[in-house]
C-alpha cells in the first residue's frame, strides 16, 4: 500500500505526494532538516523546514534521506579588513579596462602594505 503525504506548496496550497516524491535532507553538523519536493500541480520546487519528529515520520514512511555537511569554509574565520563594497567593484572594473591593469593592481597592493 502506498503512503500518501500531504504537503503545502506556496502557490497551490495542500497537495498529496507519495513517499518517492519527497527527499528529506538533514545537515550532519546541526541536525537541521528540510524536506524537498516538486509540486505535482505547478511543478515548482518546494523546500520546507522539518523538525526531528517530522523527519523521523517521513523516513519511517519510506522517504529518501540525504545527509549533507556544511562547507568547511563556513567555519573558517573571516578575513581581516573592511568588507568589499560596490565602490570596490567599480574601481576594479575601471582598473581592468586599462592595458596595464596587472601592473596597476601590483602598484596598488604595494601601496597598502
C-alpha positions as CSV (number, residue, x, y, z in Angstrom):
1,X,0.0,0.0,0.0
2,X,1.4,3.4,-1.0
3,X,1.7,6.0,1.7
4,X,0.3,9.4,0.8
5,X,1.8,12.5,2.4
6,X,0.1,15.9,2.5
7,X,2.5,18.9,2.0
8,X,1.9,22.5,1.2
9,X,3.0,24.4,-2.0
10,X,3.2,28.2,-1.5
11,X,1.3,28.7,-4.8
12,X,-1.1,25.7,-4.9
13,X,-1.8,25.0,-1.2
14,X,-2.1,21.4,0.1
15,X,-1.0,18.7,-2.3
16,X,-0.7,14.9,-1.9
17,X,2.5,13.1,-2.6
18,X,3.9,9.6,-2.5
19,X,6.9,8.8,-0.4
20,X,9.0,8.6,-3.6
21,X,8.1,12.3,-4.3
22,X,9.9,13.7,-1.2
23,X,13.5,14.0,-0.3
24,X,14.4,14.5,3.4
25,X,17.6,16.5,3.9
26,X,19.5,16.7,7.2
27,X,22.6,18.7,8.0
28,X,25.2,16.4,9.7
29,X,26.6,19.1,12.0
30,X,23.5,20.9,13.1
31,X,20.7,18.3,12.6
32,X,18.7,21.0,10.9
33,X,16.3,19.3,8.5
34,X,14.1,20.1,5.4
35,X,12.0,18.1,3.0
36,X,12.0,18.9,-0.7
37,X,9.5,18.1,-3.4
38,X,8.3,19.3,-6.8
39,X,4.7,20.4,-6.7
40,X,2.6,18.0,-8.7
41,X,0.3,20.8,-9.8
42,X,2.6,23.7,-10.8
43,X,5.9,21.7,-10.9
44,X,7.7,24.4,-8.7
45,X,10.4,23.1,-6.4
46,X,9.4,23.4,-2.7
47,X,11.6,23.3,0.3
48,X,10.1,23.2,3.8
49,X,11.8,23.1,7.2
50,X,11.2,19.9,9.2
51,X,11.7,19.3,12.9
52,X,13.1,16.0,14.2
53,X,9.7,14.2,14.7
54,X,8.6,15.2,11.1
55,X,11.9,13.9,9.8
56,X,11.6,10.6,11.6
57,X,8.0,10.2,10.4
58,X,8.9,10.8,6.8
59,X,11.9,8.5,6.9
60,X,9.8,5.7,8.6
61,X,7.2,6.2,5.8
62,X,9.8,5.4,3.2
63,X,11.1,8.8,2.0
64,X,14.7,9.0,0.9
65,X,17.2,10.6,3.4
66,X,20.1,12.7,2.2
67,X,22.7,13.8,4.8
68,X,24.8,16.7,3.9
69,X,27.7,18.7,5.6
70,X,28.2,22.5,5.7
71,X,31.2,23.5,3.7
72,X,34.4,23.9,5.8
73,X,34.8,27.4,4.5
74,X,31.7,28.5,6.6
75,X,33.6,27.6,9.8
76,X,36.8,29.5,8.8
77,X,37.5,32.9,10.5
78,X,36.6,35.9,8.4
79,X,39.5,37.7,6.7
80,X,40.7,40.9,8.4
81,X,39.9,44.2,6.7
82,X,37.0,46.2,5.5
83,X,34.2,44.4,3.6
84,X,34.3,44.6,-0.1
85,X,31.9,47.3,-1.3
86,X,30.1,48.2,-4.6
87,X,32.6,51.1,-5.0
88,X,35.4,48.5,-4.8
89,X,33.8,46.6,-7.7
90,X,33.5,49.7,-9.8
91,X,37.2,50.6,-9.1
92,X,38.2,47.1,-10.0
93,X,36.2,47.4,-13.2
94,X,38.0,50.6,-14.2
95,X,41.3,49.0,-13.5
96,X,40.6,46.1,-15.7
97,X,39.6,48.4,-18.6
98,X,43.2,49.6,-18.9
99,X,46.0,47.8,-20.7
100,X,48.3,47.8,-17.7
101,X,45.7,46.5,-15.3
102,X,48.0,43.9,-13.7
103,X,50.8,46.4,-13.1
104,X,48.2,48.8,-11.6
105,X,47.0,46.1,-9.2
106,X,50.5,45.3,-8.1
107,X,51.2,49.0,-7.5
108,X,48.0,49.4,-5.5
109,X,48.8,46.3,-3.5
110,X,52.3,47.5,-2.7
111,X,51.0,50.9,-1.5
112,X,48.7,49.2,1.0
113,X,51.5,47.2,2.6
